[in-house]
Amino acid sequence: MKYSAANTKLKKLYKLADTTLAQWLDRKIGRSKAKVYSFDLLSGVDCPFAFLCKSKAEVQEDGSRRIKDGPFTKFRCFSASQEVLFTNTFNSRKRNHDDVHALDTALDMADALCDALPADAGVVRIHVSGDFFNLEYFKAWLIVAARNPSVLFYAYTKSLQYWLHCRDIVPENLVLTASRGGRDDHLIEQHGLRSAKVVFSVAEAEALGLEIDKDDSHASNPAIRDNDFALLIHGTQPKGSEAAKALKILKKEGVAA
């Protein structure tokens, strides 16, 4: 079980200053030493409520991997494409998947996650890939956050049932965002959950009155945990799809995520 160092997008969090988020990187060990990490599982495989973005890397008989989209996929999960392209990325997420699924209880999972947590962690994104695959696993992260109050944890999730089941006991240092495009989107308005929506253009975000988060500063900032926001379509999209056409335009405009 292993946490991953910040990817290109998450590294942008280091540059944020004079924000509530930046204060987390200054706690205990100081921003010069505190690091940003993620804990990742398998895209699609560990996403029980994915719908419009359902995609996964499927291993072939010869050991190669190909992308497999779900029957209702509107925009492809960017992290599933990563798992097809990069063997080390796939293997790392597969090991985490195997290690976590080998444990049965929230406490056992939490113990393992805490043991693996880097000592210099200041901010942790839970799942660049994957999601909370069952209630015990969601509870495990509540325990991890409660045990590490000086670390800021945040996550996008479509596992809204688990969030609502535990809503009253989510620690202050765990910031959650409902990721639209899942099977339980109706719960977002019903329960007033903060959400993020994937949009195909800047104009679409503006029409919806949503700011675009390009660096996870909205998703992770505990000071604005009630504000909805948008994410620009990104990653490799199915050839000929509306998502692919939109991404091509965004790249021409120089605003692709």
C-alpha positions in Angstrom: 0.0 0.0 0.0 1.6 3.3 -1.1 0.7 7.0 -1.5 1.8 8.7 -4.7 3.7 11.9 -4.9 1.8 14.9 -6.3 1.2 14.8 -10.0 1.5 17.9 -12.2 -2.0 19.2 -11.2 -1.5 18.6 -7.5 1.9 20.3 -7.5 0.1 23.6 -8.3 -1.2 23.5 -4.7 2.3 24.3 -3.5 2.1 27.7 -5.2 -1.1 28.8 -3.5 -0.5 31.5 -0.9 -2.5 33.5 1.6 -5.4 31.0 1.6 -6.9 28.7 4.2 -5.5 25.8 2.1 -2.0 27.2 2.3 -2.2 27.2 6.1 -2.4 23.4 6.1 0.9 23.2 4.4 2.4 25.4 7.1 1.2 23.3 10.0 3.7 21.4 12.2 6.5 20.8 9.7 6.1 23.9 7.6 5.3 24.4 3.9 8.9 24.0 2.8 8.9 20.4 4.0 5.2 19.4 3.9 4.2 17.5 0.7 1.1 16.8 -1.3 0.2 13.2 -1.9 -2.6 11.1 -3.3 -3.9 7.6 -2.6 -5.1 5.9 -5.7 -7.1 2.8 -6.6 -8.2 1.4 -10.0 -10.3 3.6 -12.2 -13.8 2.2 -12.9 -13.1 -1.0 -11.0 -13.2 0.8 -7.7 -16.0 3.2 -8.8 -19.3 1.5 -7.9 -21.5 4.6 -8.7 -19.8 5.8 -11.8 -22.1 6.3 -14.8 -21.3 9.0 -17.4 -17.6 8.6 -16.9 -17.4 4.9 -16.4 -14.1 3.6 -18.0 -11.4 1.2 -17.0 -8.2 -0.3 -18.1 -8.9 -3.9 -19.2 -6.0 -6.4 -19.2 -5.8 -8.5 -22.3 -4.6 -12.1 -22.7 -1.1 -10.9 -23.8 -0.8 -8.7 -20.8 -1.4 -5.4 -22.6 -4.2 -3.1 -21.5 -7.0 -1.5 -23.5 -9.6 1.1 -22.5 -13.1 -0.2 -21.9 -15.9 2.4 -21.7 -19.2 1.8 -20.0 -22.4 1.6 -22.0 -23.4 5.1 -20.9 -20.0 6.8 -21.0 -20.4 10.4 -22.1 -16.8 11.4 -21.2 -14.0 9.1 -20.5 -12.3 8.9 -17.1 -8.8 10.5 -17.6 -7.3 8.2 -15.0 -8.4 5.1 -16.8 -6.5 6.3 -19.8 -3.4 6.8 -17.6 -3.6 3.1 -16.5 -3.6 2.0 -20.2 -0.7 4.1 -21.1 1.6 3.8 -18.1 2.4 0.3 -16.7 3.9 1.6 -13.4 0.8 3.7 -12.8 -1.5 0.7 -13.4 0.6 -1.6 -11.2 0.8 0.9 -8.3 -3.0 1.3 -8.3 -3.5 -2.4 -8.7 -1.4 -3.1 -5.6 -3.3 -0.6 -3.6 -6.6 -2.2 -4.8 -5.4 -5.6 -3.8 -4.1 -4.5 -0.4 -7.2 -2.6 0.6 -9.6 -5.2 -0.6 -7.8 -7.9 1.4 -9.0 -6.1 4.5 -12.5 -6.4 5.9 -13.1 -3.8 8.5 -12.8 0.0 8.6 -10.4 -0.2 11.5 -8.1 -2.6 9.7 -8.1 -0.5 6.6 -7.5 2.7 8.6 -4.6 1.1 10.4 -3.0 0.1 7.1 -3.6 3.5 5.5 -2.2 5.3 8.5 0.9 3.1 8.5 1.5 4.0 4.9 0.9 7.7 5.3 4.1 9.6 4.6 5.4 11.5 7.7 5.7 14.7 5.6 2.2 14.7 4.3 0.5 18.1 4.5 -2.3 17.6 1.9 -3.7 14.2 0.6 -6.1 13.8 -2.3 -8.0 10.6 -1.7 -8.3 9.1 -5.2 -6.9 10.7 -8.3 -8.3 7.4 -9.5 -10.9 5.2 -7.9 -13.5 6.0 -5.3 -14.9 4.8 -2.0 -15.9 1.3 -3.0 -17.9 0.4 0.1 -19.1 1.9 3.4 -16.3 0.3 5.5 -13.7 1.8 3.2 -15.3 5.2 3.5 -15.4 4.9 7.3 -11.7 4.0 7.2 -10.9 7.4 5.7 -12.9 9.1 8.4 -10.7 7.4 10.9 -7.5 8.3 9.1 -8.5 11.9 8.9 -9.5 12.0 12.6 -6.1 10.4 13.6 -4.2 13.0 11.5 -5.9 16.4 12.3 -2.9 18.4 11.0 -3.2 16.8 7.5 -5.8 18.1 5.0 -7.6 15.3 3.1 -9.9 15.9 0.2 -11.8 13.8 -2.3 -14.2 13.9 -5.2 -16.8 11.2 -4.9 -19.8 9.6 -6.6 -20.3 7.3 -3.6 -22.9 9.7 -2.1 -24.8 7.1 -0.1 -21.7 6.5 2.1 -21.1 10.2 2.5 -24.7 10.8 3.6 -24.7 7.8 5.9 -21.7 9.4 7.8 -22.3 13.0 7.1 -22.5 14.1 10.7 -19.2 12.5 11.6 -17.0 13.7 8.8 -13.9 15.3 10.3 -13.2 19.0 9.6 -10.0 18.2 7.8 -11.7 16.0 5.2 -13.2 18.1 2.4 -15.7 16.2 0.1 -17.1 17.1 -3.3 -19.9 15.3 -5.0 -18.7 14.4 -8.5 -21.6 14.8 -11.0 -22.1 12.1 -13.6 -22.8 9.3 -11.2 -25.8 7.0 -10.6 -26.9 8.9 -7.5 -26.8 12.5 -8.8 -30.3 13.1 -7.5 -29.0 13.0 -4.0 -26.9 16.2 -4.6 -29.8 18.6 -4.7 -31.9 16.5 -2.4 -29.3 16.8 0.4 -27.5 20.1 -0.6 -24.1 18.5 -1.3 -21.3 20.6 -2.8 -20.6 19.4 -6.3 -18.3 19.5 -9.3 -19.5 19.2 -12.9 -17.4 18.3 -15.9 -18.1 20.9 -18.7 -17.1 20.9 -22.3 -16.4 24.6 -22.6 -15.6 27.8 -20.7 -18.9 29.2 -22.0 -20.8 26.2 -20.5 -19.3 26.9 -17.0 -20.2 30.6 -17.3 -23.8 29.8 -18.3 -24.1 27.6 -15.2 -22.5 30.3 -13.0 -19.6 28.0 -12.0 -16.0 28.9 -11.5 -13.5 26.4 -13.2 -11.1 24.7 -10.9 -7.8 24.0 -12.7 -5.6 23.3 -9.8 -7.8 21.6 -7.1 -7.8 24.9 -5.2 -11.7 24.7 -5.0 -11.8 21.0 -4.3 -9.3 21.1 -1.4 -9.9 24.5 0.2 -11.8 24.0 3.5 -12.9 27.6 3.5 -15.1 27.2 0.4 -16.4 23.7 1.0 -20.0 24.7 0.1 -19.2 26.3 -3.3 -20.1 24.3 -6.5 -17.6 24.5 -9.3 -16.7 23.1 -12.8 -14.0 21.0 -14.2 -13.0 21.3 -17.9 -13.1 18.1 -19.9 -9.6 16.5 -20.1 -7.8 13.3 -20.8 -8.1 11.1 -23.9 -11.7 11.0 -25.1 -13.5 8.4 -27.4 -12.8 9.2 -31.1 -15.7 11.1 -32.7 -17.5 11.7 -29.4 -18.8 15.1 -28.3 -16.2 15.1 -25.5 -13.4 14.6 -28.1 -14.7 17.4 -30.2 -14.9 19.7 -27.2 -11.4 18.8 -26.1 -10.0 19.6 -29.5 -11.6 23.1 -29.4 -10.3 23.7 -25.9 -6.8 22.8 -27.0 -7.0 25.2 -29.9 -8.1 27.9 -27.5 -5.3 27.1 -25.2 -7.5 26.5 -22.2 -7.5 22.7 -22.0 -7.0 21.4 -18.5 
